[in-house]
Amino acid sequence: MNIIQEIEQEHLAEIAGDKTIPDFSPGDTVRVNVRVVEGNRERVQAFEGVCIGRRNAGLNSSFTVRKLSYGEGVERVFPLYSPRVESIEIIRRGKV
């Protein structure tokens, strides 16, 4: 392993120790609780939809969730280890 990969692994272990990330894959219905800052107020907003993609790239891992909101499709990409992502819940397993 080169130096960059070693540093990323150390940082990943430090971040992953704080939160539990469930094992999910594309096709699963997930609820992502995200911290949203509005002015001087902070609240938690839930975004529930179908996971349509997952990018496993170590510290830069991310996943895409798609939902229908008032008849319009909304896709959102979440960094897996972001401090803004408070929790990830699996609502339903999908068959893909």
C-alpha positions, -999 to 999 in steps of 0.1 A, spaced: 0 0 0 12 35 -7 13 63 18 -20 79 6 -39 47 9 -25 41 44 -36 76 55 -70 71 40 -74 38 59 -65 54 92 -89 83 86 -116 59 75 -112 38 107 -114 69 128 -146 81 111 -163 47 108 -158 41 145 -183 68 154 -212 57 132 -227 25 120 -233 21 83 -256 -7 73 -248 -30 44 -271 -20 16 -270 -22 -22 -288 -8 -52 -324 -17 -52 -329 -13 -15 -353 13 -1 -334 35 24 -341 65 47 -312 89 50 -314 113 79 -294 145 70 -286 175 91 -297 207 74 -286 241 85 -311 270 79 -297 303 92 -288 297 128 -311 267 132 -302 231 126 -326 202 120 -327 167 107 -344 160 74 -353 125 62 -348 116 25 -364 82 17 -361 65 -17 -346 37 -36 -308 34 -37 -299 34 -74 -262 34 -72 -233 30 -49 -197 41 -54 -172 23 -32 -140 44 -33 -127 43 3 -130 77 19 -148 91 -11 -176 65 -12 -210 77 -20 -245 65 -29 -274 78 -49 -310 78 -37 -340 84 -60 -375 93 -49 -407 107 -64 -418 140 -50 -452 154 -63 -448 134 -95 -412 145 -101 -382 123 -98 -356 136 -74 -321 121 -72 -296 130 -45 -260 119 -40 -248 114 -5 -212 110 6 -211 79 28 -188 92 55 -201 128 55 -207 144 90 -240 158 76 -254 122 71 -267 114 106 -280 79 100 -290 55 72 -319 30 77 -328 2 55 -366 2 50 -369 -27 25 -345 -50 6 -349 -50 -31 -343 -76 -58 -318 -64 -84 
